Amino acid sequence: MTAPKATAKAKTRAVAAKKPAARAKAPPARKTVSEPTYTMPQDVRDWIERAQSIMQHQKGLIERLKEENAELKTWRRWAEDRILKADYE
């Protein structure tokens, strides 16, 4: 009787070995979380537009002042050369 038990174990091992390989599970799909949108009060919108307008104005002013500064530096170099290299009579 011991012999049949041994063959039964051998059969279960053989069946277990013949199982197909399990497929790898695909990762779960990403859920897109949308940010909630809020309505902005009109006075806040006006304040933001005014701030952007001021920033644009200051940006333009800075560009103009940089150009003027470069021109003044050029003129200063020219004037120094003219005055310092002037011939005395």
Order of alpha helices (4+ residues) and beta strands (2+ residues): alpha-alpha
